[in-house]
Amino acid sequence: MFRILKWLIFIVILGAIGLTAYAYVGPYFGVDFTPPKVEIRKPVVLDAE
């Protein structure tokens, strides 16, 4: 049981390191993480008396 837990923790830590590295190195390889800038306007009706 301890072996499975140890491997699971190892895989989670390795995944976190990989995701962090991808976030920092991704823009050098052409990956764009910025959200699209689109203005959205919706009318709001307030029912206050």
Order of alpha helices (4+ residues) and beta strands (2+ residues): alpha
